[in-house]
């Protein structure tokens, strides 16, 4: 699986607009401490496999960072 080739991807990267934080206190426009600028969904057998895919992403070569998390099924 490779970030560059798209193999293993569920969906390609998707840029996001400015985020707003919603809590029981209301809505904040500051985007939070770690505002996301986009996301990609990859298919991987487990977290270790997902991390291998992330480590191959060319965005890291620009000095960027990636956050990797499991998609949780609701309901």
N, C-alpha and C positions, 0 to 999 in steps of 0.2 A: 504494500500500500504506500502511496506516495502523494504528498500534498501537491507537488508540481504537475503530476500527470493526471490527477483527478481520480486515480484508482482508489477505491475504498471510500469515496465520498458519497454521502447521502444527498447533499445539496451543496451547490457552490457557495462561496463567500457572499454575504449579503451586507451591504453597508447600512448603518442605522443613522437616523437623525438624532438631534439632541434628546436626551432622556429626561424624564421627570420621576421623582421618587414619591411613591404613595405609601403612606403609613396610617396608623390609627389617628395620628395627629393632624393629618391632612396631606397636602401635596406640596412638594418642594421642587423648584425649578433648577436646582444646582447640579443635577446629574449624578450626584453621589461621589463617594471617595474614589471609586474605580469605574468611571463611566465607560461603557462598552462603545466601541465605534463600529463594530460589525460582528458577524458570527458566521461560522461554517458548521455544518453537521457532517460528521464522518461516521462511517460504519466500522466498528472494530469489535473484536472478540471480548476485549476487556480494557481496563484503564491503561495497562502497560502497552498494549497495541496502539491505543489512541495517542499515547505520549510519543511513541516512535513516529507516528504520522506527523504530529505537531513539530517535532524536532527537525523534520525535513522541509518545513514551510519556508519559502523565500522571504517572508515578512521579517523573520528573525535577522536576516542579513542586513536589514535597514536599521537595526538597533531596536526594533519593536519587540514586544513581549506578547505571549499568548496565554490565555487562561483555558484550561481543559476541565470539563465537567461532564458528568453523565446526564443524558436526557432522562428525566423522570416521567413515568407514565402516571397521568392523573386519572382518578376514578376507579 
